[in-house]
Amino acid sequence: MSGPQRAETVILFAACLGLLACGGNTPTAPTPTPAPTLSRTRFLAFGDSFTAGEITAPGAATLSPIAKLIVVPSASYPAVLQTRLQSTYPTQASSITVINAGEPSERILDGLQRFPDTYAASRAEVVLIMEGVNGLPLVGPDISTGVMRIMVQTAKAGGSRVFIGSMLPQVGGRPRAQTPTSELVTYNARLQEMASQESVSYVDLYNGMMAEAATLIGSDGLHPTEVGYRRIAELFLAAIRAELEVK
């Protein structure tokens, strides 16, 4: 063996000894972070016009003090929520559905009659309920909360996780803002208390929208704008991620 070859052999041997002395560690590629997933993927959104996606018709506010309303399903919070869930959990996108079971102008006692069959047909794993603003001053927060409790218990008995959405803020001075703020605040407090008692999730849409109510609520003072529906979807999404995302 020539001198240069002997030198190369010695250097290689020394390098191997050094590697063994360090435990034989070699750089490894970082382990990929698993994509987030949900423990449940089939949702039912139940409620009145706030769920259906009713908005003030474009230009209607300039023609009448009581603006005409139209339902725009693609603008509804269930539609927006489904899109956001599918983009947040791409590996489950094909299995994530949010059924829109909103009924414009529905009062809570009518919702109670409609809920059992709608829920049974949906086979929902998760139920989002936002109901009770229509006729609230007539029925009152206590009765309305009792009715909501029955719907919650029905969904729980079927094995579903339940999220209760609070009433939304209204904008005083606009034509359909007819529910006293005190009624909304009291009802929301009762709903939050009931949600705690029933061990279900309460989603505070009221305070989540209050600061920007002038733009998130439409010209009638009652129904959300398209931006408002997106905010509702984001607030529900945050609650769903906190409760149902697999860690």
C-alpha positions in Angstrom: 0.0 0.0 0.0 1.4 3.3 -1.0 1.9 6.2 1.4 -1.1 8.3 0.2 -3.4 5.2 0.3 -2.2 4.4 3.8 -3.0 8.0 4.9 -6.5 7.9 3.5 -7.2 4.6 5.2 -6.0 6.0 8.6 -8.3 9.1 8.1 -11.3 6.9 7.2 -10.7 4.6 10.2 -10.4 7.6 12.5 -13.7 9.0 11.2 -15.4 5.7 11.9 -14.1 5.6 15.4 -15.4 9.2 16.0 -18.8 8.2 14.7 -18.9 5.2 17.0 -17.8 7.4 19.9 -20.8 9.7 19.3 -23.2 6.8 19.4 -23.4 6.4 15.7 -25.9 9.2 15.5 -26.6 10.6 12.0 -28.9 13.5 11.1 -32.5 12.4 10.5 -35.3 14.1 8.7 -37.9 15.7 11.0 -41.0 13.6 11.6 -43.9 15.1 9.7 -46.6 16.6 11.9 -49.9 14.6 11.4 -52.7 16.5 9.8 -55.3 17.6 12.3 -58.6 15.6 12.3 -62.0 15.8 13.8 -63.6 13.1 16.0 -66.9 13.7 14.3 -67.7 14.9 10.8 -71.5 15.0 10.3 -73.1 18.2 11.5 -76.7 19.5 11.7 -77.3 23.2 12.0 -80.9 23.8 13.4 -82.6 27.1 13.8 -84.6 29.9 12.3 -83.7 32.5 9.6 -80.3 33.1 11.2 -79.4 29.5 10.3 -81.3 29.5 6.9 -79.2 32.5 5.7 -81.7 35.3 5.4 -80.3 38.7 4.5 -81.7 42.0 3.4 -82.3 42.1 -0.3 -79.8 44.3 -2.1 -81.2 47.8 -2.5 -84.4 47.0 -0.6 -83.5 49.2 2.4 -83.7 52.3 0.2 -87.2 51.4 -1.0 -89.0 50.6 2.2 -88.5 51.2 5.9 -89.0 47.4 6.4 -86.5 45.9 4.0 -87.4 42.8 2.0 -85.5 39.7 3.1 -84.2 36.9 0.9 -82.6 33.5 1.8 -79.1 33.0 0.3 -78.1 29.5 1.3 -74.5 30.0 0.1 -74.1 33.0 2.5 -75.5 31.1 5.5 -73.3 30.2 8.4 -73.7 26.4 7.8 -72.5 26.7 4.2 -69.5 28.9 5.3 -68.8 26.6 8.2 -68.7 23.5 6.0 -66.2 25.1 3.7 -64.0 26.2 6.6 -64.1 22.8 8.2 -63.2 21.1 4.9 -60.2 23.4 4.4 -59.1 23.1 8.0 -59.3 19.2 8.0 -58.4 18.4 4.3 -57.9 14.6 4.9 -61.6 14.5 6.0 -63.0 17.0 3.5 -65.1 14.4 1.6 -66.8 13.2 4.8 -67.5 16.6 6.4 -71.1 17.8 5.9 -73.0 20.6 7.6 -76.8 20.2 7.0 -78.7 23.5 7.0 -82.0 22.9 8.8 -82.9 26.6 9.2 -86.5 27.7 8.9 -87.1 31.4 8.3 -89.6 33.1 10.8 -89.8 30.0 12.9 -90.8 30.5 16.6 -89.2 28.3 19.2 -92.3 26.2 20.0 -92.6 25.4 16.3 -88.9 24.5 16.3 -89.5 22.1 19.1 -92.1 20.2 17.0 -89.9 20.1 14.0 -86.7 19.1 15.7 -87.2 15.4 16.4 -87.9 14.3 12.8 -85.2 16.6 11.4 -82.6 15.3 13.8 -83.5 11.7 13.2 -83.3 12.1 9.4 -79.9 13.8 9.6 -78.1 11.1 11.5 -76.0 13.9 12.8 -73.0 13.4 15.1 -72.9 17.0 16.1 -75.9 19.4 16.5 -75.6 23.2 16.4 -78.8 24.9 17.7 -79.6 28.6 17.5 -83.3 29.3 18.1 -85.6 31.6 20.0 -85.4 35.2 18.9 -88.7 35.2 17.1 -91.4 36.0 19.7 -89.0 36.0 22.6 -90.7 38.9 24.5 -94.0 36.9 24.3 -92.6 33.5 25.4 -89.9 34.8 27.7 -86.4 33.6 28.4 -87.3 30.9 30.9 -89.8 29.0 28.7 -87.5 29.4 25.7 -84.6 27.9 27.6 -86.8 25.0 28.7 -87.7 24.3 25.1 -84.1 24.5 24.1 -83.2 22.0 26.9 -85.7 19.5 25.4 -84.0 19.7 22.0 -80.6 19.4 23.6 -81.6 16.3 25.6 -83.1 14.8 22.4 -79.8 15.2 20.6 -77.8 13.9 23.6 -80.0 10.9 23.8 -79.1 10.2 20.2 -75.4 10.3 21.0 -74.7 13.7 19.4 -72.5 16.4 20.7 -74.3 19.7 21.0 -73.3 23.3 20.6 -75.8 26.1 21.6 -75.4 29.4 19.8 -76.5 32.5 21.8 -78.9 35.1 20.4 -77.2 37.7 18.2 -77.0 41.4 19.0 -79.5 43.7 17.4 -78.9 47.3 16.2 -81.3 49.8 17.8 -83.0 52.3 15.6 -83.2 49.9 12.7 -86.7 48.6 11.7 -86.6 45.0 12.9 -84.6 45.5 16.0 -87.6 45.0 18.2 -86.4 42.7 21.0 -85.3 44.6 24.1 -81.6 44.2 24.9 -82.5 43.0 28.4 -84.5 40.1 27.0 -81.6 39.0 24.8 -79.0 39.3 27.6 -81.3 37.4 30.0 -82.0 34.6 27.5 -78.3 34.2 26.7 -77.5 34.0 30.4 -80.2 31.3 30.8 -78.9 29.4 27.8 -75.3 29.5 29.1 -76.4 28.2 32.5 -78.5 25.4 30.9 -75.5 24.5 28.6 -73.4 24.1 31.7 -76.0 21.9 33.4 -76.4 19.7 30.4 -72.6 19.5 29.8 -72.8 20.9 26.2 -70.9 23.7 24.5 -72.2 27.3 24.6 -71.0 29.6 21.8 -71.2 33.3 22.7 -72.1 34.8 19.4 -73.6 37.9 21.1 -70.3 39.2 22.6 -68.4 37.9 19.7 -70.3 40.2 17.3 -71.3 43.1 19.6 -68.3 45.3 18.9 -68.9 45.3 15.2 -72.7 44.9 15.2 -73.2 48.0 13.1 -71.6 46.2 10.1 -72.2 42.5 11.0 -76.0 43.1 11.3 -77.9 44.2 8.3 -79.9 47.4 7.6 -83.0 45.8 9.3 -81.2 45.7 12.6 -81.9 42.0 13.1 -80.5 39.7 10.4 -76.7 39.3 9.8 -75.0 40.6 6.7 -72.9 38.1 4.6 -69.9 39.3 6.7 -72.0 38.6 9.8 -72.7 35.1 8.8 -69.0 34.5 8.2 -68.3 35.7 11.7 -70.9 33.3 13.1 -69.2 30.5 11.2 -65.8 31.4 12.6 -67.1 31.5 16.2 -68.7 28.0 15.8 -65.5 26.8 14.1 -63.4 27.9 17.0 -65.7 26.1 19.5 -65.7 22.9 17.3 -61.9 22.9 17.1 -61.6 23.3 20.8 -64.0 20.4 21.5 -63.7 18.0 18.7 -60.2 18.3 17.2 -58.1 15.1 17.8 -55.0 16.2 19.6 
